[in-house]
Amino acid sequence: MLLKDLILKQAKEARRGALQLALVSTKEKDGALKLMAAALLKNMAAIIKANALDVAAGVKAGLPAAMVDRLTLNEKRVKAMADGILDIVKLKDPVGAVMDTRIRPNGLRIDKVRVPIGVVGIIYESRPNVTADCAALCIKSGNAVILRGGKEAIHSNVAIYKVLKGALAGTKVLSESLQFISVTDRQAVVELLQLDGLIDIIVPRGGESLIRFVAENSLIPVVKHYKGVCHVYVSAKADLEMAEEICFNAKVQRPGVCNAMEKMLVDEKIAGKFLPAVARRLRAAGVELRGDDAARRIVDDMKKAVAQDWYEEYLDLILTVKVVRGVDEAVEHINKFGSRHSDAIVTKDEKEAGVFLTGVDAACVYVNASTRFTDGYEFGLGAEVGISTDKIHVRGPMGLEGLTSYKYQIYGNGQVRG
């Protein structure tokens, strides 16, 4: 079968599955998810065996140690996948929730009701646990899903997919609702992105190059974030001990993720006191510091920041530092160089915090907390299919509600329009 025909066949099957899944009750969806979780545990050995093939190939190909770690599955991580599905079972089903009700003068009752989007395409890299997370989120929210993982995790993803799909046999959730594209040729992605009549939305998860490729080639609406250039602004009115803890956590706790701090802005009034102390602590943790002229006058062995540094998402132990004149300059800088992902202010002044919250154009804006909390689990949403920096449809962590749309249901008793 030609690749184009193969992808088309899977998309048509997913559409059939979606139409049926929209009618399935919460109890029946949760029952299917419990079977999926149990199947992962039952087939743990086979999944880990398949994963070993991907890990061996990754090591041979010279993948960085951090990527090999993200790729690796063991008993603990497979159990975590199963537990993640069971956590989704516990979440409230958004489908059918009445968002708004209006009674018109003519007696019509108009309900605005959450409904599944339909068919969701998810294109992702590296981590095989995404296969289980996204499958479970889509089924719970009443959506069929077409998954396409990266070639570096192909054996792991196929093994997980087969286990999950097999668990649906005999449930009210049609197995057609869960699809996986096992062809590693990038042309498979191109073919998928053309099926705007069958697939309702595409969610890419991975590096900037993948997301740009998807956005530039898709005829289907894409939920995306290109990168996470996250800022923390330390105000002159900050608790400096708190600020140091927040900045250290935001940069060091896990530097290779999209919600880690990449830029630190410090008010000029406290820079002389704050910067030397925080620089020592960051350096001790292996962080390379790059700064503007004002920052380098205070910490003289800091590397000079170049123009590209202000836009760069390092995903590494590198941090760019700038000294600013107050909250207005901080907001202006973030809106120019940020990526609309997550930005934070550390301050004891409520008015200043309000200026920052209102002025910064980002999906998640923090006061006195680390940007590292931008995450579906941390927000109480369960797993997420991704974090969106778009403004239309969904913004921030995309959990169950983000996987729904709405329709208007209108009740009358014979009304006709004059």
C-alpha positions in Angstrom: 0.0 0.0 0.0 1.3 3.5 -0.9 2.3 5.6 2.1 -0.4 8.2 1.2 -3.1 5.6 1.1 -1.9 4.0 4.4 -2.1 7.4 6.3 -5.5 8.1 4.7 -6.8 4.7 5.8 -5.7 5.3 9.4 -7.2 8.8 9.4 -10.6 7.4 8.2 -10.5 4.8 10.8 -9.8 7.4 13.5 -12.7 9.5 12.2 -15.1 6.5 12.6 -13.7 5.9 16.1 -14.2 9.6 17.0 -17.8 9.6 16.0 -18.5 6.5 18.2 -16.3 7.7 21.1 -18.3 10.9 21.4 -21.3 8.8 22.5 -19.3 6.8 25.1 -20.1 7.6 28.8 -17.5 8.7 31.3 -17.8 5.4 33.2 -17.1 3.4 30.0 -14.1 5.6 29.1 -12.7 5.3 32.5 -13.2 1.5 32.4 -11.2 1.3 29.2 -8.4 3.5 30.7 -8.1 1.2 33.7 -7.7 -1.8 31.3 -5.0 0.1 29.4 -3.1 0.8 32.7 -3.3 -2.8 33.7 -2.1 -3.9 30.3 1.0 -1.8 30.6 1.9 -3.5 33.8 1.1 -7.0 32.5 3.3 -6.5 29.4 6.1 -4.6 31.2 8.8 -7.0 30.2 8.0 -6.9 26.5 7.9 -3.1 26.6 11.3 -2.9 28.3 12.7 -5.4 25.9 11.6 -3.3 22.9 12.9 -0.2 24.6 16.3 -1.8 24.9 16.6 -1.8 21.1 16.0 1.9 20.9 18.4 2.7 23.7 21.2 0.6 22.1 20.6 2.3 18.8 20.6 5.7 20.5 23.9 5.0 22.2 25.4 3.7 19.0 24.2 6.8 17.1 25.9 9.0 19.7 22.8 10.6 21.2 23.6 12.9 24.2 23.3 11.2 27.6 20.3 13.4 28.5 18.4 12.2 25.5 19.3 8.6 26.1 17.9 9.0 29.6 14.7 10.5 28.3 14.4 7.5 26.0 15.0 4.8 28.6 12.2 2.8 30.2 12.5 0.6 33.3 10.1 -0.9 35.7 9.7 2.3 37.6 8.9 4.3 34.5 6.5 1.9 33.0 4.7 1.8 36.3 4.7 5.6 36.2 3.0 5.5 32.8 0.3 3.2 34.2 -0.1 5.4 37.2 -0.4 8.4 34.9 -3.3 6.8 33.1 -5.0 6.1 36.5 -4.5 9.7 37.5 -6.4 10.7 34.3 -9.2 8.4 35.3 -9.6 10.4 38.5 -10.0 13.7 36.7 -13.4 15.2 35.9 -14.6 14.5 32.4 -15.1 17.8 30.7 -17.3 16.4 27.9 -20.9 17.4 28.4 -20.2 20.2 30.9 -22.6 23.1 30.4 -20.4 26.2 30.2 -23.2 28.8 29.9 -27.0 28.9 29.8 -29.2 31.7 28.4 -32.9 32.0 28.3 -34.0 34.3 25.5 -37.2 36.5 25.6 -38.9 34.1 23.2 -38.4 31.2 25.6 -35.5 29.5 23.8 -32.9 28.0 26.2 -29.4 28.0 24.8 -26.8 25.9 26.4 -23.1 26.1 25.6 -21.7 22.6 26.1 -18.2 21.1 26.0 -17.7 18.5 23.3 -14.7 16.6 22.0 -12.6 18.2 19.2 -12.8 15.0 17.1 -9.6 13.6 15.8 -6.3 14.8 17.3 -2.9 14.3 15.6 0.1 14.3 17.9 3.6 14.4 16.5 6.4 14.0 19.1 10.0 13.1 19.8 12.1 11.1 22.2 10.0 10.2 25.3 8.0 7.0 24.8 5.8 7.8 27.8 4.1 10.4 25.6 2.4 7.6 23.8 0.5 6.5 26.9 -0.1 10.0 28.2 -1.6 11.4 25.0 -3.6 8.3 24.2 -5.2 8.4 27.7 -5.9 12.1 27.6 -7.5 11.9 24.2 -9.7 8.9 25.1 -10.8 10.6 28.4 -11.8 13.7 26.5 -13.7 11.7 23.8 -11.2 12.2 21.0 -9.7 9.7 18.6 -5.9 10.2 18.3 -3.3 9.6 15.6 0.1 9.3 17.2 3.4 9.7 15.4 6.5 9.3 17.6 10.1 9.9 16.7 12.3 7.2 15.0 14.6 7.1 18.0 11.8 5.5 20.1 10.1 3.5 17.3 10.3 0.1 19.0 9.2 1.4 22.4 6.3 3.4 20.9 5.0 0.5 18.8 5.2 -1.9 21.8 3.3 0.5 24.0 0.7 1.3 21.3 0.0 -2.4 20.6 -0.5 -3.0 24.3 -2.9 0.0 24.7 -4.9 -0.8 21.6 -5.2 -4.4 22.5 -6.7 -3.4 25.9 -9.6 -1.7 24.1 -10.9 -4.9 22.7 -14.3 -5.6 24.1 -14.8 -2.1 25.4 -17.2 0.6 24.1 -14.1 2.6 23.0 -13.5 1.4 19.4 -9.9 0.3 18.8 -10.0 2.6 15.7 -9.9 5.5 18.1 -6.3 4.8 18.7 -3.9 5.0 15.8 -0.1 5.0 15.5 2.0 5.8 12.4 4.9 3.4 12.5 6.5 4.7 9.3 9.6 6.6 10.3 10.0 8.4 7.0 9.2 12.2 7.5 7.0 12.0 4.4 4.5 10.2 6.6 4.2 13.4 8.6 3.7 15.5 5.4 0.9 13.2 4.3 -0.8 13.4 7.7 -0.7 17.2 7.7 -2.7 17.3 4.5 -5.8 15.6 5.8 -7.7 18.6 7.0 -11.0 17.0 6.3 -10.4 14.1 8.6 -8.1 15.4 11.3 -9.3 18.4 13.4 -6.1 19.6 15.1 -2.4 18.8 15.2 -0.2 19.1 18.4 3.6 18.8 17.8 5.8 18.1 20.8 9.5 18.5 20.4 12.2 20.9 19.3 11.8 24.1 17.5 12.7 22.6 14.1 10.0 20.0 14.4 7.3 22.5 15.4 8.3 24.9 12.6 8.2 22.0 10.1 4.8 21.0 11.2 3.4 24.6 11.2 4.8 25.3 7.8 3.5 22.1 6.2 0.1 21.7 7.8 -3.3 22.4 6.3 -4.8 21.5 9.7 -4.8 24.0 12.7 -1.6 23.5 14.8 -1.3 24.1 18.6 2.3 25.0 19.1 5.1 26.6 21.1 8.3 27.1 19.2 10.5 27.5 22.3 10.6 28.5 26.0 12.6 31.7 26.5 11.5 32.2 30.1 12.5 35.2 32.2 12.6 35.9 36.0 12.7 39.6 36.9 14.0 40.4 40.4 12.5 43.7 41.5 14.1 46.2 43.8 11.2 45.4 46.1 12.0 41.6 46.2 12.8 39.5 49.2 16.4 38.7 48.0 16.6 35.3 49.7 13.4 34.3 48.1 14.6 35.6 44.7 17.8 33.6 44.9 15.9 30.4 45.6 13.5 31.0 42.8 16.2 31.9 40.3 18.3 28.9 41.3 15.4 26.5 41.0 14.2 27.9 37.7 17.6 27.5 36.1 19.2 24.5 37.7 16.5 22.1 38.9 16.0 20.8 35.3 17.7 23.1 32.7 16.8 21.0 29.6 13.0 21.7 29.7 10.9 24.5 28.1 9.8 26.1 31.4 13.4 26.6 32.8 14.6 30.2 33.2 16.8 31.3 30.3 17.1 35.0 31.2 17.4 36.8 34.5 16.5 40.4 34.8 17.7 42.3 37.9 16.7 45.8 39.0 19.6 48.2 39.0 18.8 49.3 42.6 19.6 45.9 44.1 21.9 44.4 41.4 25.1 45.2 43.3 23.9 43.3 46.3 22.0 40.5 44.6 24.1 39.5 41.6 27.4 38.5 43.3 25.6 36.2 45.7 23.4 34.5 43.1 26.2 34.3 40.6 28.4 32.4 43.1 25.6 29.9 43.7 24.8 29.4 40.0 28.4 29.0 39.1 28.9 26.4 41.8 26.1 24.5 40.1 27.9 24.7 36.7 26.0 27.5 35.2 27.7 29.6 32.6 26.7 33.3 32.9 26.5 35.8 30.1 25.6 39.4 30.8 25.1 42.9 29.5 27.6 45.6 30.3 25.9 46.6 33.6 25.8 43.1 34.9 29.5 42.5 33.9 30.6 45.6 35.8 29.2 43.9 38.9 30.4 40.4 38.1 33.4 41.1 36.1 34.3 37.6 34.9 30.8 37.1 33.4 30.9 36.5 29.6 29.7 39.3 27.4 26.2 38.6 26.0 25.8 39.0 22.2 22.6 40.0 20.4 21.5 36.4 19.8 21.7 35.5 23.5 18.5 37.4 24.3 16.5 35.2 21.9 18.2 31.9 22.6 16.6 28.9 24.3 19.7 27.1 25.7 18.1 24.1 27.3 21.4 23.9 29.2 23.3 25.4 32.2 23.7 28.7 30.5 22.0 31.9 31.7 21.9 35.5 30.3 21.7 38.3 32.8 20.5 41.9 32.3 20.2 44.9 34.7 17.1 46.9 34.1 15.5 50.2 35.4 12.3 49.0 37.0 9.3 46.9 36.1 8.4 48.8 33.0 11.7 48.1 31.3 11.5 44.5 32.4 8.1 44.1 30.8 9.2 45.8 27.6 12.3 43.5 27.4 10.3 40.3 28.0 7.7 41.2 25.4 10.5 41.9 22.9 12.7 38.9 23.5 10.4 36.3 25.2 8.5 33.4 23.6 5.2 33.9 25.4 5.7 30.8 27.5 6.4 31.5 31.2 7.8 34.6 33.0 8.0 35.6 36.6 8.5 38.6 38.9 9.9 38.5 42.4 8.5 41.4 44.4 6.7 42.3 47.7 4.8 45.1 46.0 1.3 44.2 44.9 0.9 47.1 42.5 4.2 46.3 40.8 3.1 42.6 40.6 -0.1 43.8 38.9 1.8 45.8 36.3 3.9 42.7 35.5 0.9 40.3 35.4 -1.1 42.6 33.1 1.8 43.8 30.9 3.7 40.6 30.1 2.3 38.8 27.1 2.8 35.1 28.1 0.7 32.0 28.6 1.8 31.8 32.3 2.9 34.8 34.4 4.1 34.2 37.9 4.5 36.3 41.1 7.1 35.0 43.6 7.3 31.5 42.2 9.5 29.5 39.8 8.6 29.2 36.2 9.2 25.4 36.5 5.6 25.0 37.6 4.2 25.4 34.0 3.2 21.8 33.7 -0.1 19.9 33.4 0.5 17.9 36.6 1.6 20.9 38.6 -1.5 22.8 37.5 -3.8 20.0 38.6 -4.7 19.2 35.0 -3.2 15.7 35.0 -0.9 14.8 32.0 -0.8 17.3 29.1 -0.5 16.9 25.4 1.7 19.9 25.2 2.1 23.6 26.3 0.7 26.1 23.9 2.0 29.7 23.5 -0.8 30.4 20.9 -3.7 32.6 21.9 -6.5 30.9 20.0 -8.3 27.9 21.3 -5.9 27.0 24.1 -3.0 28.6 26.0 -0.5 27.1 28.5 -0.7 23.4 29.5 -3.1 21.6 27.2 -5.0 19.1 29.3 -8.5 17.6 29.1 -10.3 20.9 28.7 -7.9 22.0 26.0 -8.9 18.9 24.1 -12.5 20.0 23.9 -14.4 22.5 21.9 -18.1 23.4 22.4 -21.4 23.4 20.7 -24.6 25.3 21.3 -27.6 23.1 22.2 -30.9 25.0 21.8 -34.2 23.9 23.4 -37.5 25.3 22.3 -41.3 24.5 22.4 -42.3 25.5 18.9 -40.6 28.8 18.4 -40.3 30.1 14.8 -38.5 33.3 13.7 -40.6 36.1 12.4 
